Amino acid sequence: MGRVLISADSGCDLFPNLYSDYQVFMIPLSIHMEGRSFLDGVEIQPDDIYASVLRSKKIPTTAAPPPADFYRAWKPHVDQGDQVVHISINSGFSCSYQNANLAARELGNVFVVDSRSISTAMGLLVLRAAKMRDQGFTAPEIAQTIKQMRHRLRTEFLLDTLEYAHKGGRCSILQCFGANLLRLRPCLKVNRLGEISVSKKFRGSFTSVVEQYVDYMLNVSKIDGERVFISHTGVSSSVLESVIEKVEQSGIFQEILVTRSGCTISCHGGPNTLGIFYMTKEED
């Protein structure tokens, strides 16, 4: 029997070095802006997006890898007898999952899992899959376990502004104006079905709201303390340090990983988007 390859699209935000550290094969989504297309995390970085928005006043769009990209990435491994477990960004947000399935059906021995999540909440599943691979589990066993674990993800993230959501067509101008006028900053939740909704609204300065958000995220019973991700699309060093300090002082987590989110999440959330992602011990 061959090896098990763990694969993921760039929506899992394991930048910059976690892909190599955990031997995860990354297939990038695409970012379209100002008439050109770029590979997420390979040919473009989040700050390039923000600079483009300032120039063009338009939000870049994202696109899933086509089936051919998945096919080319996996075929050499399948041909040599390996099996592939691929974890995809939420199928409700992108057709990456559907395209991966098309390639998987052509190749065989590829097991595609819809994370029903985003960013490093999805990354938690990818790292768990890598751990199971190292423990000797088969590809079908890993895929089945990850499908069960995705229901235990807590995926709630804080937005500083609705400007990117508005320009990208995801909220009305009245919603955007009302939130800015009232100094409201929404916390968005992705539920176990992959559906997104506003779970909470915070009011105040960004610094104050971040503090409220961290307290809200840590005030939960039955947290799985193995690992937590603190991910952001570009916050000040002082804000980030305060978040890390509060999470460390909680004493809940064995491992705290801090990442800068990739271009896909940055396109949709804009700067100052912040997420504290972990698993619970029971299904949400």
Disulfide bonds with the S-S distance in Angstrom:
none
